[in-house]
Amino acid sequence: MTKSNTARKVDAPIVSVDGLVHIGKATFSRTDAVNVIVDNLNAMSQDQETIGNMGQTNIDRIITNGKYDLAIEASFDTTANYKKWKRQAKDLPQIYVLANQRLSEMRNIAANAKIAKRLVKDNPELGNFGSQKILNTCKKDDAFKSINAKRKSPIKKATPKAAKKFTEVSIAKATLALVKEHKLDIQKLIELLTTK
């Protein structure tokens, strides 16, 4: 498997050839990954209404949502197919389908998680605001990097290379190249090879 261009700034997602969502070493179905995002969206909505200062918790939820959504996209061969699935899947929770803009912001925040966590640590109230304000604040940091969210061509399944067959000639050529590269004494090498 190769890393997705979409997710190159985030260490978790990798392009999936099996249609599953991979986050680190963990594997999820798309439905399970969507459920994590939905649970976080609902929790953030409820917390903003009931609790005054949930900054640290919310930034963790935002980063998790961004990583999971990047990983869901990476489970498709192209960005277009991911968007098509999101439009046409009938069993997706409405809150997930309607959160396109917020999830796009969360993906960029996840790609810049260190900046976001530092900003919220310095100003915990920032985490109480929506992802748009947090992202706009992150963008002011010189280290901020926006992610490229489009993979146009399908990822091809990697085929393992055939094992290289070694011969006396290929080994001799490789050895001579190493001797030249490291400026070794060829005579001493021959003595060592012929000594029992």
N, C-alpha and C positions, 0 to 999 in steps of 0.2 A: 504494500500500500504506500502511496505517496502522500505528502502533505498537501492539503488544499491551499490554493492561492488565497482563497477567501479567508482562511484561518491562519495564515502564515504568521500573524502577530500574536496569536494565542496558542499556548503550548498544548492545549487539550485536543481539539478536533483533528481527525485525519479523514481523508476521503475514504469512503467505505465502498468496497466492491460487493459486499454482502447485504446492503440495504439496512444494516443496523447502525445505531448511533453509538459511536465510540468516544468516551471521554476518559482520558488517561488510559488506565488498564480496564476500566469498567465498560460494559456493553449493555445497551438498553434498546428496547423497541422504540420506534418513533412515538407511539402512544404514551409510553412511560416518560419519555423526555418532555413531551408536550405537557403532561400532567405536572411535572416538576415546575415548569414555567408558569402554568396556570395557578398552582398553589401559591407561588411567590407573588404573582400579580394580585391575587385575592388578598393575601396577607398584607401586602404593602398598602392596598386600598383601605383595609380595615384599620391598620395601624395609624395611618394618617388621620383618620377620624377620631381615634380614641387615645392615642399616646402622643405626647408632645415631642419627645426626643428619641427617635429610633434610627438616627443617622447611621451608626455602624452596622446595625442589622440590615437596614435597607440597602446599603451599598454592597454588602455581601450577596443579598438577593438579586440585585441588579447585575452584578458580575456573573453570578451563576446563570441567570436567564440568558445573558449574552453568550456565554460559553455553550449552553445547551442549544440555543437557536443556531449558532454557527455549526455545531455538531450535527444538528438535524439537517441543515442544508448540505453539509458534507456527505450525508448518507445518500444524496442524489448525485447523478453523474453531471448535471449542469444546474446552474442557478435557475434557468428557465423551467426545468422540470420540478424543482423545489417550489417555485411560485405557482406552477400549475397545480401541483398536489395541494397546496394551501388553499387555492381557489376552489378546487373541485371536490376535495374530501368532505364527505357529508357528516362524518362523525367527530370532527374537530370542535372543541369548545369555542363558542362565539368570542369569548374574551381573548383567546389566542389569535383568532383570525383577524379581529379588529385592532389588534395591538401592533400592526406592522411598523408604524412610525416609532413607537416606543421601543419595540424590539430592535429596530435598526440602531437607535441611540444606545441601547444596552449592549449591543454587539461591539460598538466602538468603545464604549466604556470598558467592557471586558478586555478588549485588545490593549487598553491602557490602564489596566487594573492597579498597577503600582501608583500611578499618578492619582487616580480616583481615591484610593485608600488613604494616601498621604493627605490629600485635600480635605477629606472627611474627618480624618484624625485631627487635623489642625482646626477645622471648623465643623463640629459634629452636626450642627443644624443644616448644613448643606445636604446631608443625606436624607433629610425630611422632604426636600424638594423633589420634583419629578426628574426623570432621566434627562430631559432636554436641558434643564438648568445645570445639572451636574456635568453633562457633556460639554456645554458651552464653557463652563469653568475649566474643564480639563483641556480644552482646545487652546486656552491661553498659555499653557505650559509649553516651553520650548521643546520638550521631549515627546510631545504628543504626536502620534502617527495614526492617520486615518486608514481604515482597512479598505481594500478593494473588494467589493461584494459581488463580483460577477465572474463566473466560470462559464465560458461559452462552449468550449468543446468538451465532449465526454472524456472522463478519465478512463484510460484503457487498463484492463487487468494486466498486471505485470506478469510476464512469463519468465520463469527462472532460466538463467543462462545455462547452457550445457557445460558440464565440467570440462575444464581445459585439460587436454591430454599432454602429459609431460614426456619429453623425449630427451635423449642425451644431448642432442643439438640445442633444444630449447633451454635446457638447464645450463649448458655451457655459455650460451649467449647471455642469459640473465646474470650468470656469475661474472662474466667479463664486464658487463655493464656496471655491476656493483663495484668491481675492483677499480675500474676507471673513475667512477663517481666518488669513491672514498679514498682514492689515491693509495691503494694497497700494493704490497709487493707480490706480484704474481708468482714468482719463484717460491717464496715462502708458503704461499697458499698451496701450490702443487706439492711441496714437501709434506705439508700437513695432511693433504688428501691421500697421499700414497703411503704415509706412515701408519703401521698397524698398531 
